[in-house]
Amino acid sequence: MNPTRADQIGPLDMFKIGIGPSSSHTVGPMVAALEFRKFALSKLADSKSTANLTLKVELFGSLSATGRGHATDGAVCAGLIGLHPKSAEPAEIWSAMPDLEKNPSVELGNSTAHFKPSEDIIWEGWLLDDGPLPHPNTIRFRLWQATEIIAEEIILSVGGGFVEPIDPNTGLRRVPQAGDAQKLVPYPFDSAAEFVEQCNKNSIAPWQLVIANEAAKGMNEAELRKNLSDILRTFDQCIAAGLSTDGILPGGLNVRRRAKALWEQMKAGKTPGWGGSDLRPSVFAMAVNEENAAGGRVVTAPTNGSSGLIPAVWRTLQETNNLSEEMLQNGLMVASVVGALVKTHASISGAEVGCQGEVGTSCAMAAAGATAMLGGTPSQIENAAEIGIEHHLGMTCDPIMGLVQVPCIERNAMGAVKALNATSLSLASDGQHLVSLDRALEVMKQTGLDMNQKYKETATGGLALG
Ligand code: SF4
């Protein structure tokens, strides 16, 4: 369900272990294919005959425009055969499509359906049955039996690996209703102002507020921390892999990996720059985003395109400020609050609002989490997040060849540095400032609506034109 309130989205919704290169174009379609698989299996359980089956997948809008560069087809194949982005090994995921091409059949319980990726994945345009798309990232799955459709679902990949089925009544993206079922939480909030107020009024640390709300939703603190620890470990593994791998990234753009060489240069004390220059956050971010571009194991933070920024800031602060594992987990909880606010009041999808929704959101999340970890007050946390987002407003998404490489990799490096700067600026102030985070999010949403489609992950404008 599309959450109606920010307090309904928790840290494990925002940080999901998955697979590169894109959360909306890879992880989301893979999860959508898995959901359709479950639906098709339930339909087949009620069928008398399960012979003569064929699967068809139609990719619309931005998924079609940049899906080849984002490995959407490979991800759909992996989901259809039952692989999950969190648990399946990257090599297993990426062998699904070539395997299906050689042997075009998907096992569905006791039945098999014909599915040859080169013929049965259809790259559609911007119209669905002659009408507008419910979302720029729309997928239609169909299971045919001879000439009859026996299972059909239209699923939207709405950013950050989140998926939503369309509203069956309207055929459109479901608009949250006031009466939608919500889990009662002890510290309700649906704006940054309310979050700050709840912390101040109840004299509760921001992460304690998150822990209490998550407990009310059914996840106790030990379980939450165990999951956050897995996420931190995945951050570290991803940074380590990126810092030890060189060569050319896949996709045909011939982008050279840079993190390893920069890291070696840095360790040898050979990084040029101004007096206070420390390339650490940039190098860590690039290491993660290079792994993401290579289809490796990453964490949405809040998306794959922006997956390097938060690990880079956390690792930098761990090293420079000697932060404990528990404090790093606390920071993730606070960062997730900002991600939840953006998701409910603007968007974390580059296809909906441009890169302000991906790297911009990640920067705001990182700044908030870092400020919390360094002892900032709730007002300073809100201030840091606002600085983080304000200076990304209007940023377009125009990846060259639809690959999550240029500008994405370097953009995470720049975002990490901005997040650390936002943290320092807010910690040096009293948290009072002119533009609130809530106002900045309104502006972000409107700017996204006004932004020309060609700058929203379609590879038809900006840098993508070469
Ligand atoms: S430009 Fe930004 S929004 Fe677009 S794919 Fe790259 S990271 Fe994602």
Boltz pocket constraint, residues with backbone or C-beta under 6 A from the ligand:
constraints:
  - pocket:
      binder: B
      contacts: [[A, 305], [A, 306], [A, 349], [A, 350], [A, 354], [A, 355], [A, 356], [A, 358], [A, 359], [A, 396], [A, 397], [A, 398], [A, 399], [A, 403], [A, 404], [A, 405], [A, 407], [A, 408], [A, 411], [A, 457]]
      max_distance: 6.0
